[in-house]
């Protein structure tokens, strides 16, 4: 691929995933939509902090948001987001298992 812009866009989305709370939110939303209050209750923390994270993920196309009355409901823009996070978690687990084997053989 000659167009390097795709790599910039890819990196931008990856940056938007670069916080533990954002990954936790993706994990929560992989099965169903939740409203802001539910996400806040499950994850804990501050309203303003969660709001910023959800806004970033929505702006980057990771999440969808719909408004119903006074509530905002969030869902994944595509199931592929959760799949991508699961693949990265699998890589992490594989690496941890390799390190464990190395230390067991010392």
C-alpha positions, 0 to 999 in steps of 0.5 A: 500500500503506497498511501501512508495516510492509512498508517496514520489513521490506524495509529490514531485509532490505536491511540484511542484504545491506549487507556485501560478504561477504554479497553474495559468499556469495549469489553463491557459493550461487546455483548450489548448496549449500555447507558452512561450511568450503567458504564459509570457504575460498573467501571467506577471513577469520575463522571467527567473522566468517563465522559471524556473517554467515551467522547474520544472513542465515539469521535474515532469511530470505535463507539456509537452513541444514541440519545434516548430522553436524557440518557446516552446509550453506547455500543461498539461501532462494529464487533470487529473492535472487540475482536481486535482487542481480543486478538491483542489480549491473546498476544499478551497472554502468549507473551506472558506464557513464554516469559513464564516458561523462560523463568521456570527454566532458569 
